[in-house]
Amino acid sequence: MKLEKIEVSNKHKYIQILEKTDAGENHRRFLTPDMDVSGETSQIQETAEKVWTNEVKDTYAKHQEEAEKNIPFNKG
């Protein structure tokens, strides 16, 4: 796959990736601040290092905790 585009979106700094497959088709995916990017390209790793500050990671973790509290089957 060939990396076509990297974008950063929303307050949680999701990294949106557009890649082109060998067949010429578009492949989109996104990474969140709690993900391991060690296996990604250097461009993606550099983007994550730049935008995923400790503050962003903490804010995202709190957001996830709140979201899990609001899942109906987790309410005991």
PyMOL Python script that loads the backbone (N, CA, C, O; Angstrom):
from pymol import cmd

cmd.read_pdbstr("""\
ATOM      1  N   MET A   1       0.837  -1.177   0.000  1.00  0.00           N
ATOM      2  CA  MET A   1       0.000   0.000   0.000  1.00  0.00           C
ATOM      3  C   MET A   1       0.880   1.236   0.000  1.00  0.00           C
ATOM      4  O   MET A   1       1.988   1.249   0.535  1.00  0.00           O
ATOM      5  N   LYS A   2       0.351   2.252  -0.609  1.00  0.00           N
ATOM      6  CA  LYS A   2       1.072   3.511  -0.699  1.00  0.00           C
ATOM      7  C   LYS A   2       0.334   4.576   0.103  1.00  0.00           C
ATOM      8  O   LYS A   2      -0.865   4.785  -0.082  1.00  0.00           O
ATOM      9  N   LEU A   3       1.054   5.244   0.987  1.00  0.00           N
ATOM     10  CA  LEU A   3       0.475   6.311   1.790  1.00  0.00           C
ATOM     11  C   LEU A   3       0.165   7.503   0.895  1.00  0.00           C
ATOM     12  O   LEU A   3       1.044   8.015   0.203  1.00  0.00           O
ATOM     13  N   GLU A   4      -1.093   7.940   0.913  1.00  0.00           N
ATOM     14  CA  GLU A   4      -1.523   9.068   0.086  1.00  0.00           C
ATOM     15  C   GLU A   4      -1.694  10.346   0.894  1.00  0.00           C
ATOM     16  O   GLU A   4      -1.327  11.430   0.441  1.00  0.00           O
ATOM     17  N   LYS A   5      -2.261  10.211   2.111  1.00  0.00           N
ATOM     18  CA  LYS A   5      -2.605  11.405   2.864  1.00  0.00           C
ATOM     19  C   LYS A   5      -2.724  11.092   4.352  1.00  0.00           C
ATOM     20  O   LYS A   5      -3.197  10.023   4.735  1.00  0.00           O
ATOM     21  N   ILE A   6      -2.287  12.039   5.189  1.00  0.00           N
ATOM     22  CA  ILE A   6      -2.452  11.951   6.634  1.00  0.00           C
ATOM     23  C   ILE A   6      -3.171  13.219   7.073  1.00  0.00           C
ATOM     24  O   ILE A   6      -2.748  14.325   6.736  1.00  0.00           O
ATOM     25  N   GLU A   7      -4.255  13.059   7.824  1.00  0.00           N
ATOM     26  CA  GLU A   7      -4.991  14.202   8.363  1.00  0.00           C
ATOM     27  C   GLU A   7      -5.219  13.987   9.852  1.00  0.00           C
ATOM     28  O   GLU A   7      -5.342  12.854  10.316  1.00  0.00           O
ATOM     29  N   VAL A   8      -5.273  15.085  10.593  1.00  0.00           N
ATOM     30  CA  VAL A   8      -5.563  15.035  12.017  1.00  0.00           C
ATOM     31  C   VAL A   8      -6.917  15.693  12.219  1.00  0.00           C
ATOM     32  O   VAL A   8      -7.161  16.796  11.731  1.00  0.00           O
ATOM     33  N   SER A   9      -7.798  15.006  12.946  1.00  0.00           N
ATOM     34  CA  SER A   9      -9.146  15.557  13.117  1.00  0.00           C
ATOM     35  C   SER A   9      -9.605  15.512  14.562  1.00  0.00           C
ATOM     36  O   SER A   9      -9.102  14.724  15.363  1.00  0.00           O
ATOM     37  N   ASN A  10     -10.517  16.321  14.871  1.00  0.00           N
ATOM     38  CA  ASN A  10     -11.253  16.528  16.116  1.00  0.00           C
ATOM     39  C   ASN A  10     -10.360  16.789  17.323  1.00  0.00           C
ATOM     40  O   ASN A  10      -9.134  16.730  17.235  1.00  0.00           O
ATOM     41  N   LYS A  11     -10.996  17.076  18.436  1.00  0.00           N
ATOM     42  CA  LYS A  11     -10.240  17.460  19.632  1.00  0.00           C
ATOM     43  C   LYS A  11      -9.385  16.331  20.189  1.00  0.00           C
ATOM     44  O   LYS A  11      -8.453  16.583  20.953  1.00  0.00           O
ATOM     45  N   HIS A  12      -9.686  15.097  19.820  1.00  0.00           N
ATOM     46  CA  HIS A  12      -8.899  13.958  20.298  1.00  0.00           C
ATOM     47  C   HIS A  12      -7.740  13.615  19.368  1.00  0.00           C
ATOM     48  O   HIS A  12      -7.007  12.655  19.606  1.00  0.00           O
ATOM     49  N   LYS A  13      -7.583  14.391  18.324  1.00  0.00           N
ATOM     50  CA  LYS A  13      -6.450  14.259  17.398  1.00  0.00           C
ATOM     51  C   LYS A  13      -6.352  12.874  16.763  1.00  0.00           C
ATOM     52  O   LYS A  13      -5.279  12.272  16.709  1.00  0.00           O
ATOM     53  N   TYR A  14      -7.502  12.381  16.280  1.00  0.00           N
ATOM     54  CA  TYR A  14      -7.466  11.138  15.515  1.00  0.00           C
ATOM     55  C   TYR A  14      -6.616  11.364  14.269  1.00  0.00           C
ATOM     56  O   TYR A  14      -6.684  12.427  13.653  1.00  0.00           O
ATOM     57  N   ILE A  15      -5.828  10.382  13.903  1.00  0.00           N
ATOM     58  CA  ILE A  15      -5.032  10.459  12.688  1.00  0.00           C
ATOM     59  C   ILE A  15      -5.757   9.643  11.629  1.00  0.00           C
ATOM     60  O   ILE A  15      -5.912   8.429  11.758  1.00  0.00           O
ATOM     61  N   GLN A  16      -6.197  10.326  10.585  1.00  0.00           N
ATOM     62  CA  GLN A  16      -6.887   9.669   9.476  1.00  0.00           C
ATOM     63  C   GLN A  16      -5.860   9.420   8.370  1.00  0.00           C
ATOM     64  O   GLN A  16      -5.089  10.305   7.998  1.00  0.00           O
ATOM     65  N   ILE A  17      -5.875   8.217   7.870  1.00  0.00           N
ATOM     66  CA  ILE A  17      -4.881   7.804   6.877  1.00  0.00           C
ATOM     67  C   ILE A  17      -5.593   7.343   5.617  1.00  0.00           C
ATOM     68  O   ILE A  17      -6.533   6.549   5.668  1.00  0.00           O
ATOM     69  N   LEU A  18      -5.135   7.850   4.500  1.00  0.00           N
ATOM     70  CA  LEU A  18      -5.627   7.400   3.198  1.00  0.00           C
ATOM     71  C   LEU A  18      -4.455   6.709   2.503  1.00  0.00           C
ATOM     72  O   LEU A  18      -3.390   7.299   2.317  1.00  0.00           O
ATOM     73  N   GLU A  19      -4.667   5.472   2.131  1.00  0.00           N
ATOM     74  CA  GLU A  19      -3.658   4.691   1.424  1.00  0.00           C
ATOM     75  C   GLU A  19      -4.258   4.166   0.130  1.00  0.00           C
ATOM     76  O   GLU A  19      -5.475   4.023   0.015  1.00  0.00           O
ATOM     77  N   LYS A  20      -3.415   3.885  -0.825  1.00  0.00           N
ATOM     78  CA  LYS A  20      -3.840   3.300  -2.089  1.00  0.00           C
ATOM     79  C   LYS A  20      -3.290   1.882  -2.143  1.00  0.00           C
ATOM     80  O   LYS A  20      -2.096   1.656  -1.945  1.00  0.00           O
ATOM     81  N   THR A  21      -4.183   0.929  -2.415  1.00  0.00           N
ATOM     82  CA  THR A  21      -3.760  -0.472  -2.510  1.00  0.00           C
ATOM     83  C   THR A  21      -3.023  -0.694  -3.828  1.00  0.00           C
ATOM     84  O   THR A  21      -3.033   0.166  -4.709  1.00  0.00           O
ATOM     85  N   ASP A  22      -2.395  -1.838  -3.949  1.00  0.00           N
ATOM     86  CA  ASP A  22      -1.703  -2.184  -5.192  1.00  0.00           C
ATOM     87  C   ASP A  22      -2.674  -2.277  -6.365  1.00  0.00           C
ATOM     88  O   ASP A  22      -2.273  -2.124  -7.519  1.00  0.00           O
ATOM     89  N   ALA A  23      -3.941  -2.526  -6.076  1.00  0.00           N
ATOM     90  CA  ALA A  23      -4.966  -2.605  -7.119  1.00  0.00           C
ATOM     91  C   ALA A  23      -5.528  -1.222  -7.474  1.00  0.00           C
ATOM     92  O   ALA A  23      -6.400  -1.096  -8.334  1.00  0.00           O
ATOM     93  N   GLY A  24      -5.012  -0.183  -6.792  1.00  0.00           N
ATOM     94  CA  GLY A  24      -5.449   1.180  -7.085  1.00  0.00           C
ATOM     95  C   GLY A  24      -6.674   1.638  -6.311  1.00  0.00           C
ATOM     96  O   GLY A  24      -7.205   2.717  -6.572  1.00  0.00           O
ATOM     97  N   GLU A  25      -7.124   0.834  -5.366  1.00  0.00           N
ATOM     98  CA  GLU A  25      -8.301   1.195  -4.566  1.00  0.00           C
ATOM     99  C   GLU A  25      -7.885   1.993  -3.334  1.00  0.00           C
ATOM    100  O   GLU A  25      -6.793   1.804  -2.798  1.00  0.00           O
ATOM    101  N   ASN A  26      -8.771   2.886  -2.893  1.00  0.00           N
ATOM    102  CA  ASN A  26      -8.519   3.660  -1.690  1.00  0.00           C
ATOM    103  C   ASN A  26      -8.803   2.827  -0.452  1.00  0.00           C
ATOM    104  O   ASN A  26      -9.765   2.060  -0.412  1.00  0.00           O
ATOM    105  N   HIS A  27      -7.970   2.982   0.542  1.00  0.00           N
ATOM    106  CA  HIS A  27      -8.141   2.320   1.824  1.00  0.00           C
ATOM    107  C   HIS A  27      -7.996   3.395   2.897  1.00  0.00           C
ATOM    108  O   HIS A  27      -6.956   4.045   2.996  1.00  0.00           O
ATOM    109  N   ARG A  28      -9.046   3.578   3.701  1.00  0.00           N
ATOM    110  CA  ARG A  28      -9.018   4.580   4.772  1.00  0.00           C
ATOM    111  C   ARG A  28      -9.039   3.882   6.127  1.00  0.00           C
ATOM    112  O   ARG A  28      -9.674   2.843   6.311  1.00  0.00           O
ATOM    113  N   ARG A  29      -8.323   4.488   7.065  1.00  0.00           N
ATOM    114  CA  ARG A  29      -8.332   4.003   8.438  1.00  0.00           C
ATOM    115  C   ARG A  29      -7.971   5.154   9.361  1.00  0.00           C
ATOM    116  O   ARG A  29      -7.488   6.193   8.911  1.00  0.00           O
ATOM    117  N   PHE A  30      -8.205   4.969  10.639  1.00  0.00           N
ATOM    118  CA  PHE A  30      -7.824   6.013  11.570  1.00  0.00           C
ATOM    119  C   PHE A  30      -7.180   5.408  12.802  1.00  0.00           C
ATOM    120  O   PHE A  30      -7.410   4.250  13.150  1.00  0.00           O
ATOM    121  N   LEU A  31      -6.364   6.228  13.450  1.00  0.00           N
ATOM    122  CA  LEU A  31      -5.658   5.827  14.658  1.00  0.00           C
ATOM    123  C   LEU A  31      -6.071   6.766  15.778  1.00  0.00           C
ATOM    124  O   LEU A  31      -6.275   7.959  15.555  1.00  0.00           O
ATOM    125  N   THR A  32      -6.193   6.229  16.974  1.00  0.00           N
ATOM    126  CA  THR A  32      -6.563   7.026  18.132  1.00  0.00           C
ATOM    127  C   THR A  32      -5.370   7.130  19.079  1.00  0.00           C
ATOM    128  O   THR A  32      -4.457   6.306  19.013  1.00  0.00           O
ATOM    129  N   PRO A  33      -5.368   8.136  19.959  1.00  0.00           N
ATOM    130  CA  PRO A  33      -4.212   8.379  20.824  1.00  0.00           C
ATOM    131  C   PRO A  33      -3.819   7.241  21.758  1.00  0.00           C
ATOM    132  O   PRO A  33      -2.744   7.291  22.356  1.00  0.00           O
ATOM    133  N   ASP A  34      -4.649   6.228  21.900  1.00  0.00           N
ATOM    134  CA  ASP A  34      -4.294   5.097  22.764  1.00  0.00           C
ATOM    135  C   ASP A  34      -3.666   3.942  21.977  1.00  0.00           C
ATOM    136  O   ASP A  34      -3.392   2.883  22.541  1.00  0.00           O
ATOM    137  N   MET A  35      -3.443   4.145  20.695  1.00  0.00           N
ATOM    138  CA  MET A  35      -2.932   3.063  19.849  1.00  0.00           C
ATOM    139  C   MET A  35      -1.405   3.087  19.743  1.00  0.00           C
ATOM    140  O   MET A  35      -0.770   4.136  19.856  1.00  0.00           O
ATOM    141  N   ASP A  36      -0.844   1.912  19.525  1.00  0.00           N
ATOM    142  CA  ASP A  36       0.596   1.746  19.311  1.00  0.00           C
ATOM    143  C   ASP A  36       0.884   1.982  17.829  1.00  0.00           C
ATOM    144  O   ASP A  36       0.330   1.295  16.971  1.00  0.00           O
ATOM    145  N   VAL A  37       1.740   2.944  17.532  1.00  0.00           N
ATOM    146  CA  VAL A  37       2.058   3.264  16.141  1.00  0.00           C
ATOM    147  C   VAL A  37       3.472   2.807  15.761  1.00  0.00           C
ATOM    148  O   VAL A  37       3.998   3.215  14.725  1.00  0.00           O
ATOM    149  N   SER A  38       4.081   1.972  16.586  1.00  0.00           N
ATOM    150  CA  SER A  38       5.455   1.548  16.334  1.00  0.00           C
ATOM    151  C   SER A  38       5.619   0.790  15.017  1.00  0.00           C
ATOM    152  O   SER A  38       6.715   0.763  14.458  1.00  0.00           O
ATOM    153  N   GLY A  39       4.566   0.185  14.521  1.00  0.00           N
ATOM    154  CA  GLY A  39       4.631  -0.552  13.265  1.00  0.00           C
ATOM    155  C   GLY A  39       4.226   0.269  12.049  1.00  0.00           C
ATOM    156  O   GLY A  39       4.173  -0.244  10.931  1.00  0.00           O
ATOM    157  N   GLU A  40       3.942   1.550  12.276  1.00  0.00           N
ATOM    158  CA  GLU A  40       3.517   2.424  11.182  1.00  0.00           C
ATOM    159  C   GLU A  40       4.724   3.056  10.492  1.00  0.00           C
ATOM    160  O   GLU A  40       5.856   2.942  10.964  1.00  0.00           O
ATOM    161  N   THR A  41       4.463   3.721   9.371  1.00  0.00           N
ATOM    162  CA  THR A  41       5.537   4.414   8.650  1.00  0.00           C
ATOM    163  C   THR A  41       6.083   5.545   9.508  1.00  0.00           C
ATOM    164  O   THR A  41       5.440   5.984  10.461  1.00  0.00           O
ATOM    165  N   SER A  42       7.276   6.008   9.160  1.00  0.00           N
ATOM    166  CA  SER A  42       7.890   7.100   9.923  1.00  0.00           C
ATOM    167  C   SER A  42       7.041   8.365   9.865  1.00  0.00           C
ATOM    168  O   SER A  42       6.990   9.113  10.841  1.00  0.00           O
ATOM    169  N   GLN A  43       6.377   8.618   8.745  1.00  0.00           N
ATOM    170  CA  GLN A  43       5.524   9.810   8.640  1.00  0.00           C
ATOM    171  C   GLN A  43       4.374   9.745   9.640  1.00  0.00           C
ATOM    172  O   GLN A  43       4.050  10.744  10.282  1.00  0.00           O
ATOM    173  N   ILE A  44       3.767   8.593   9.771  1.00  0.00           N
ATOM    174  CA  ILE A  44       2.660   8.426  10.708  1.00  0.00           C
ATOM    175  C   ILE A  44       3.173   8.505  12.142  1.00  0.00           C
ATOM    176  O   ILE A  44       2.538   9.135  12.988  1.00  0.00           O
ATOM    177  N   GLN A  45       4.297   7.884  12.424  1.00  0.00           N
ATOM    178  CA  GLN A  45       4.881   7.944  13.761  1.00  0.00           C
ATOM    179  C   GLN A  45       5.219   9.382  14.144  1.00  0.00           C
ATOM    180  O   GLN A  45       4.968   9.799  15.275  1.00  0.00           O
ATOM    181  N   GLU A  46       5.784  10.134  13.215  1.00  0.00           N
ATOM    182  CA  GLU A  46       6.134  11.534  13.485  1.00  0.00           C
ATOM    183  C   GLU A  46       4.885  12.374  13.733  1.00  0.00           C
ATOM    184  O   GLU A  46       4.880  13.237  14.611  1.00  0.00           O
ATOM    185  N   THR A  47       3.840  12.128  12.972  1.00  0.00           N
ATOM    186  CA  THR A  47       2.589  12.851  13.172  1.00  0.00           C
ATOM    187  C   THR A  47       2.032  12.552  14.553  1.00  0.00           C
ATOM    188  O   THR A  47       1.635  13.468  15.273  1.00  0.00           O
ATOM    189  N   ALA A  48       1.997  11.282  14.931  1.00  0.00           N
ATOM    190  CA  ALA A  48       1.488  10.893  16.247  1.00  0.00           C
ATOM    191  C   ALA A  48       2.309  11.527  17.363  1.00  0.00           C
ATOM    192  O   ALA A  48       1.750  12.035  18.335  1.00  0.00           O
ATOM    193  N   GLU A  49       3.607  11.501  17.229  1.00  0.00           N
ATOM    194  CA  GLU A  49       4.476  12.073  18.255  1.00  0.00           C
ATOM    195  C   GLU A  49       4.229  13.581  18.404  1.00  0.00           C
ATOM    196  O   GLU A  49       4.271  14.123  19.508  1.00  0.00           O
ATOM    197  N   LYS A  50       3.977  14.228  17.296  1.00  0.00           N
ATOM    198  CA  LYS A  50       3.754  15.678  17.291  1.00  0.00           C
ATOM    199  C   LYS A  50       2.408  16.063  17.906  1.00  0.00           C
ATOM    200  O   LYS A  50       2.338  16.998  18.704  1.00  0.00           O
ATOM    201  N   VAL A  51       1.338  15.350  17.541  1.00  0.00           N
ATOM    202  CA  VAL A  51      -0.003  15.773  17.957  1.00  0.00           C
ATOM    203  C   VAL A  51      -0.530  15.068  19.201  1.00  0.00           C
ATOM    204  O   VAL A  51      -1.406  15.603  19.880  1.00  0.00           O
ATOM    205  N   TRP A  52      -0.020  13.888  19.513  1.00  0.00           N
ATOM    206  CA  TRP A  52      -0.507  13.159  20.676  1.00  0.00           C
ATOM    207  C   TRP A  52       0.313  13.511  21.914  1.00  0.00           C
ATOM    208  O   TRP A  52       1.105  12.706  22.403  1.00  0.00           O
ATOM    209  N   THR A  53       0.110  14.711  22.401  1.00  0.00           N
ATOM    210  CA  THR A  53       0.777  15.152  23.621  1.00  0.00           C
ATOM    211  C   THR A  53       0.189  14.383  24.798  1.00  0.00           C
ATOM    212  O   THR A  53      -0.831  13.707  24.661  1.00  0.00           O
ATOM    213  N   ASN A  54       0.830  14.491  25.944  1.00  0.00           N
ATOM    214  CA  ASN A  54       0.287  13.835  27.136  1.00  0.00           C
ATOM    215  C   ASN A  54      -1.099  14.375  27.459  1.00  0.00           C
ATOM    216  O   ASN A  54      -1.970  13.622  27.895  1.00  0.00           O
ATOM    217  N   GLU A  55      -1.312  15.668  27.250  1.00  0.00           N
ATOM    218  CA  GLU A  55      -2.630  16.262  27.495  1.00  0.00           C
ATOM    219  C   GLU A  55      -3.690  15.637  26.593  1.00  0.00           C
ATOM    220  O   GLU A  55      -4.789  15.319  27.050  1.00  0.00           O
ATOM    221  N   VAL A  56      -3.363  15.460  25.313  1.00  0.00           N
ATOM    222  CA  VAL A  56      -4.300  14.837  24.371  1.00  0.00           C
ATOM    223  C   VAL A  56      -4.586  13.399  24.781  1.00  0.00           C
ATOM    224  O   VAL A  56      -5.739  12.966  24.769  1.00  0.00           O
ATOM    225  N   LYS A  57      -3.550  12.660  25.142  1.00  0.00           N
ATOM    226  CA  LYS A  57      -3.737  11.266  25.563  1.00  0.00           C
ATOM    227  C   LYS A  57      -4.598  11.173  26.815  1.00  0.00           C
ATOM    228  O   LYS A  57      -5.470  10.308  26.906  1.00  0.00           O
ATOM    229  N   ASP A  58      -4.359  12.064  27.787  1.00  0.00           N
ATOM    230  CA  ASP A  58      -5.150  12.060  29.016  1.00  0.00           C
ATOM    231  C   ASP A  58      -6.608  12.409  28.736  1.00  0.00           C
ATOM    232  O   ASP A  58      -7.515  11.773  29.271  1.00  0.00           O
ATOM    233  N   THR A  59      -6.832  13.415  27.900  1.00  0.00           N
ATOM    234  CA  THR A  59      -8.191  13.822  27.549  1.00  0.00           C
ATOM    235  C   THR A  59      -8.917  12.682  26.842  1.00  0.00           C
ATOM    236  O   THR A  59     -10.093  12.434  27.110  1.00  0.00           O
ATOM    237  N   TYR A  60      -8.229  11.993  25.950  1.00  0.00           N
ATOM    238  CA  TYR A  60      -8.834  10.873  25.236  1.00  0.00           C
ATOM    239  C   TYR A  60      -9.160   9.730  26.203  1.00  0.00           C
ATOM    240  O   TYR A  60     -10.226   9.122  26.107  1.00  0.00           O
ATOM    241  N   ALA A  61      -8.254   9.441  27.125  1.00  0.00           N
ATOM    242  CA  ALA A  61      -8.489   8.367  28.103  1.00  0.00           C
ATOM    243  C   ALA A  61      -9.722   8.681  28.960  1.00  0.00           C
ATOM    244  O   ALA A  61     -10.534   7.795  29.229  1.00  0.00           O
ATOM    245  N   LYS A  62      -9.859   9.933  29.385  1.00  0.00           N
ATOM    246  CA  LYS A  62     -11.035  10.333  30.171  1.00  0.00           C
ATOM    247  C   LYS A  62     -12.305  10.207  29.339  1.00  0.00           C
ATOM    248  O   LYS A  62     -13.343   9.772  29.837  1.00  0.00           O
ATOM    249  N   HIS A  63     -12.214  10.588  28.079  1.00  0.00           N
ATOM    250  CA  HIS A  63     -13.357  10.454  27.169  1.00  0.00           C
ATOM    251  C   HIS A  63     -13.775   8.986  27.053  1.00  0.00           C
ATOM    252  O   HIS A  63     -14.967   8.681  27.094  1.00  0.00           O
ATOM    253  N   GLN A  64     -12.827   8.091  26.913  1.00  0.00           N
ATOM    254  CA  GLN A  64     -13.112   6.663  26.801  1.00  0.00           C
ATOM    255  C   GLN A  64     -13.748   6.132  28.084  1.00  0.00           C
ATOM    256  O   GLN A  64     -14.692   5.344  28.036  1.00  0.00           O
ATOM    257  N   GLU A  65     -13.226   6.568  29.230  1.00  0.00           N
ATOM    258  CA  GLU A  65     -13.787   6.131  30.513  1.00  0.00           C
ATOM    259  C   GLU A  65     -15.243   6.561  30.633  1.00  0.00           C
ATOM    260  O   GLU A  65     -16.091   5.776  31.055  1.00  0.00           O
ATOM    261  N   GLU A  66     -15.535   7.802  30.263  1.00  0.00           N
ATOM    262  CA  GLU A  66     -16.907   8.304  30.315  1.00  0.00           C
ATOM    263  C   GLU A  66     -17.809   7.543  29.347  1.00  0.00           C
ATOM    264  O   GLU A  66     -18.949   7.223  29.684  1.00  0.00           O
ATOM    265  N   ALA A  67     -17.315   7.258  28.169  1.00  0.00           N
ATOM    266  CA  ALA A  67     -18.101   6.525  27.182  1.00  0.00           C
ATOM    267  C   ALA A  67     -18.431   5.128  27.696  1.00  0.00           C
ATOM    268  O   ALA A  67     -19.549   4.649  27.504  1.00  0.00           O
ATOM    269  N   GLU A  68     -17.471   4.468  28.347  1.00  0.00           N
ATOM    270  CA  GLU A  68     -17.711   3.121  28.861  1.00  0.00           C
ATOM    271  C   GLU A  68     -18.733   3.134  29.998  1.00  0.00           C
ATOM    272  O   GLU A  68     -19.500   2.183  30.149  1.00  0.00           O
ATOM    273  N   LYS A  69     -18.749   4.200  30.796  1.00  0.00           N
ATOM    274  CA  LYS A  69     -19.743   4.315  31.872  1.00  0.00           C
ATOM    275  C   LYS A  69     -21.147   4.413  31.311  1.00  0.00           C
ATOM    276  O   LYS A  69     -22.106   4.002  31.966  1.00  0.00           O
ATOM    277  N   ASN A  70     -21.281   4.943  30.126  1.00  0.00           N
ATOM    278  CA  ASN A  70     -22.590   5.173  29.525  1.00  0.00           C
ATOM    279  C   ASN A  70     -23.093   4.028  28.653  1.00  0.00           C
ATOM    280  O   ASN A  70     -24.154   4.136  28.039  1.00  0.00           O
ATOM    281  N   ILE A  71     -22.344   2.939  28.595  1.00  0.00           N
ATOM    282  CA  ILE A  71     -22.794   1.761  27.850  1.00  0.00           C
ATOM    283  C   ILE A  71     -23.789   1.014  28.742  1.00  0.00           C
ATOM    284  O   ILE A  71     -23.447   0.639  29.863  1.00  0.00           O
ATOM    285  N   PRO A  72     -25.002   0.795  28.261  1.00  0.00           N
ATOM    286  CA  PRO A  72     -26.060   0.212  29.097  1.00  0.00           C
ATOM    287  C   PRO A  72     -25.674  -1.082  29.810  1.00  0.00           C
ATOM    288  O   PRO A  72     -26.033  -1.245  30.976  1.00  0.00           O
ATOM    289  N   PHE A  73     -24.975  -1.993  29.180  1.00  0.00           N
ATOM    290  CA  PHE A  73     -24.680  -3.274  29.823  1.00  0.00           C
ATOM    291  C   PHE A  73     -23.581  -3.163  30.869  1.00  0.00           C
ATOM    292  O   PHE A  73     -23.308  -4.140  31.566  1.00  0.00           O
ATOM    293  N   ASN A  74     -22.952  -2.022  30.999  1.00  0.00           N
ATOM    294  CA  ASN A  74     -21.933  -1.822  32.035  1.00  0.00           C
ATOM    295  C   ASN A  74     -22.520  -1.230  33.314  1.00  0.00           C
ATOM    296  O   ASN A  74     -21.783  -1.016  34.276  1.00  0.00           O
ATOM    297  N   LYS A  75     -23.802  -0.965  33.352  1.00  0.00           N
ATOM    298  CA  LYS A  75     -24.388  -0.273  34.491  1.00  0.00           C
ATOM    299  C   LYS A  75     -24.863  -1.198  35.597  1.00  0.00           C
ATOM    300  O   LYS A  75     -25.597  -0.773  36.490  1.00  0.00           O
ATOM    301  N   GLY A  76     -24.459  -2.437  35.547  1.00  0.00           N
ATOM    302  CA  GLY A  76     -24.771  -3.359  36.628  1.00  0.00           C
ATOM    303  C   GLY A  76     -26.162  -3.606  36.788  1.00  0.00           C
ATOM    304  O   GLY A  76     -26.556  -4.369  37.670  1.00  0.00           O
TER     305      GLY A  76
END
""", "prot")
cmd.dss("prot")
cmd.show_as("cartoon", "prot")
cmd.util.cbc("prot")
cmd.orient("prot")
